[in-house]
Amino acid sequence: MRREIAEKVQPRIQAARTRLGDVVPLRTPYVVFIDPSSACNFQCTFCPTGDRELIKSTGRYQGRLSLADFEKAVGDIAQFDDKIKALRLYKDGEPLLNKNLPAMIRMARDAGIAECIDTTSNGYLLSGEVGERLAAAGLDRINLSIDGMSEEQFLTFAKSKVDFPSFVANIRDFYTAVAGQVEVVVKTTSEIIGEDLHDKFYDTFGDYCDRIFVENASPCWPDFDVEERMDISITTGLYGNEIVDVQTCPYLFYSISVNSDLSVSACFVDWSRGLDVGTLKERSLKEIWTGPEMQAHRLAHLQGQRSNHAICGNCSQVTHCKADNVDADRDRMLKAISGLPEDSFSAAVAGEYAHVG
């Protein structure tokens, strides 16, 4: 591997973090996810959205966020006391399926609501022209998930026909258009490309990004068996890290997710909408962030009840994916949360933790 590429081999998830035990409860979330599109052009075996019949069975809205609804979400974020650290324009689907994505980025940038605006894409719809529009709109970073190193691998894992040389050329043209303006992070999964293709992956995409990495597969989706669907066995974490038991989900304390129909999820891995905490059609995001549903989830986790929840108890995002481990600060955080008035907590949500999985 050339030295200039080796220097780019860095994971997309960075370790430098604020210690949540020192700052909760937060008046303003650090991260807000807004999903431009809950649909995807790929049907990946390792992603719930790729199983269209499964998604249909949940009743989940499959479509694009309107520009008017996005404007409502931006206005809600502007109501927070502080600027959020990151606006993540992705969640369940492929953001570039929404033709208004550049306009959304520009709207958020002009509103000054976030320190960083990023998105995640499978890269299929990229081109130099798309890059010019995203860069001009004010995008800070894009994460590209590469789902194969050949037409055959894309067909196997993404269930999509991809002309691989054209795919690589489009990413090259995209990077040429955004270089120096948008950080481009490229990653793939070792179980998809195979260990023998790691070097080829770095050589193929290393010149067209600012950071690049080969991750391990992770069972990050609750109630979605990635090991069975990919026919693999997962024994280490996302970056080869040890899999550890975690009692408290840190994401509840610093992030929240707006779905493409303006429903709000407590967590960004809520693909089935089982962690619904409200809708922007009825309440503001600020009200939901400090509302009784979110507070009840936080309190239950700090009380060590995560494993009792039908969804949270079956989530491996916190155990496998290098999430902040706040268990050591649980007592301190519990005191801060418990000091809120009793009517700040939803009894209905608290009841969900009576489930024994």
QUIHUPE-V762055 format. One record per residue. N is the residue number from 1. SS is DSSP state (hx for helix, st for strand, lp for the rest). NEAR is the number of other ideal C-beta (glycine too) atoms within 8 Angstrom. Layout:
# QUIHUPE-V762055
<<N;SS;NEAR> <N;SS;NEAR>>
This chain:
# QUIHUPE-V762055
<<1;lp;9> <2;lp;7> <3;hx;6> <4;hx;7> <5;hx;13> <6;hx;8> <7;lp;6> <8;lp;11> <9;st;10> <10;lp;7> <11;lp;11> <12;lp;9> <13;lp;8> <14;lp;5> <15;lp;5> <16;lp;3> <17;lp;5> <18;lp;6> <19;lp;7> <20;hx;13> <21;hx;10> <22;hx;5> <23;lp;7> <24;lp;9> <25;lp;9> <26;lp;9> <27;lp;7> <28;lp;10> <29;lp;11> <30;lp;10> <31;st;12> <32;st;15> <33;st;12> <34;st;14> <35;lp;16> <36;lp;17> <37;st;16> <38;lp;15> <39;lp;11> <40;lp;14> <41;lp;9> <42;lp;13> <43;lp;10> <44;lp;13> <45;lp;11> <46;lp;10> <47;lp;10> <48;hx;11> <49;hx;12> <50;hx;13> <51;lp;9> <52;hx;7> <53;hx;6> <54;hx;8> <55;hx;12> <56;hx;8> <57;hx;6> <58;hx;8> <59;lp;5> <60;lp;10> <61;lp;8> <62;lp;7> <63;lp;8> <64;st;11> <65;lp;15> <66;lp;7> <67;hx;10> <68;hx;6> <69;hx;10> <70;hx;14> <71;hx;9> <72;hx;10> <73;hx;13> <74;hx;12> <75;hx;9> <76;hx;11> <77;hx;14> <78;lp;8> <79;lp;8> <80;lp;13> <81;lp;4> <82;lp;6> <83;lp;9> <84;st;15> <85;st;8> <86;st;12> <87;st;14> <88;st;13> <89;lp;14> <90;lp;11> <91;lp;12> <92;lp;12> <93;lp;14> <94;lp;13> <95;hx;14> <96;hx;10> <97;hx;12> <98;lp;11> <99;lp;3> <100;lp;12> <101;hx;13> <102;hx;10> <103;hx;9> <104;hx;15> <105;hx;15> <106;hx;11> <107;hx;12> <108;hx;14> <109;hx;10> <110;hx;6> <111;hx;10> <112;lp;6> <113;lp;10> <114;st;13> <115;st;6> <116;st;9> <117;st;14> <118;st;13> <119;st;15> <120;st;10> <121;st;15> <122;lp;12> <123;lp;11> <124;lp;11> <125;lp;10> <126;lp;13> <127;lp;9> <128;hx;9> <129;hx;7> <130;hx;12> <131;hx;16> <132;hx;10> <133;hx;9> <134;hx;14> <135;hx;12> <136;hx;8> <137;hx;11> <138;lp;10> <139;lp;13> <140;lp;8> <141;st;12> <142;st;14> <143;st;12> <144;st;15> <145;st;10> <146;st;11> <147;lp;13> <148;lp;16> <149;lp;11> <150;lp;7> <151;hx;10> <152;hx;7> <153;hx;12> <154;hx;14> <155;hx;12> <156;hx;9> <157;hx;13> <158;lp;15> <159;lp;10> <160;lp;10> <161;lp;6> <162;lp;11> <163;lp;7> <164;hx;11> <165;hx;6> <166;hx;7> <167;hx;11> <168;hx;11> <169;hx;8> <170;hx;11> <171;hx;14> <172;hx;10> <173;hx;12> <174;hx;15> <175;hx;13> <176;hx;9> <177;hx;12> <178;hx;15> <179;lp;7> <180;lp;3> <181;lp;5> <182;lp;11> <183;st;8> <184;st;15> <185;st;14> <186;st;14> <187;st;14> <188;st;13> <189;st;12> <190;hx;12> <191;hx;8> <192;hx;11> <193;hx;13> <194;lp;7> <195;hx;5> <196;hx;4> <197;hx;9> <198;hx;10> <199;hx;7> <200;hx;9> <201;hx;14> <202;hx;13> <203;hx;9> <204;hx;8> <205;hx;12> <206;hx;13> <207;hx;7> <208;hx;11> <209;lp;13> <210;lp;6> <211;st;13> <212;st;14> <213;st;12> <214;st;10> <215;st;12> <216;lp;12> <217;lp;13> <218;lp;13> <219;lp;11> <220;lp;10> <221;lp;11> <222;lp;12> <223;lp;6> <224;lp;9> <225;lp;6> <226;hx;14> <227;hx;10> <228;hx;6> <229;hx;9> <230;hx;11> <231;lp;5> <232;lp;8> <233;lp;4> <234;lp;11> <235;lp;4> <236;lp;8> <237;lp;13> <238;lp;11> <239;lp;10> <240;lp;5> <241;lp;9> <242;lp;5> <243;lp;8> <244;lp;6> <245;lp;4> <246;lp;11> <247;lp;9> <248;lp;12> <249;lp;13> <250;lp;12> <251;hx;11> <252;hx;11> <253;hx;11> <254;hx;9> <255;st;12> <256;st;15> <257;st;15> <258;st;14> <259;lp;14> <260;lp;14> <261;lp;9> <262;lp;13> <263;st;11> <264;st;15> <265;st;14> <266;lp;13> <267;lp;14> <268;lp;10> <269;lp;9> <270;lp;14> <271;lp;12> <272;lp;10> <273;lp;12> <274;lp;8> <275;lp;11> <276;st;11> <277;st;13> <278;st;12> <279;st;10> <280;lp;15> <281;lp;4> <282;lp;5> <283;lp;9> <284;lp;8> <285;hx;16> <286;hx;9> <287;hx;9> <288;hx;15> <289;hx;11> <290;lp;10> <291;lp;12> <292;hx;10> <293;hx;13> <294;hx;14> <295;hx;14> <296;hx;14> <297;hx;14> <298;hx;12> <299;hx;13> <300;hx;14> <301;hx;14> <302;hx;11> <303;lp;7> <304;lp;8> <305;lp;9> <306;hx;13> <307;hx;8> <308;hx;11> <309;lp;13> <310;lp;9> <311;lp;12> <312;hx;14> <313;hx;11> <314;hx;9> <315;lp;13> <316;lp;10> <317;hx;13> <318;hx;12> <319;hx;10> <320;hx;13> <321;lp;12> <322;lp;9> <323;lp;10> <324;lp;6> <325;lp;9> <326;lp;12> <327;hx;8> <328;hx;6> <329;hx;10> <330;hx;12> <331;hx;6> <332;hx;8> <333;hx;15> <334;hx;11> <335;hx;8> <336;hx;9> <337;hx;13> <338;hx;7> <339;lp;5> <340;lp;8> <341;lp;4> <342;hx;4> <343;hx;5> <344;hx;8> <345;lp;12> <346;lp;10> <347;hx;7> <348;hx;8> <349;hx;14> <350;hx;11> <351;hx;7> <352;hx;9> <353;lp;10> <354;lp;6> <355;lp;9> <356;lp;4> <357;lp;8>>
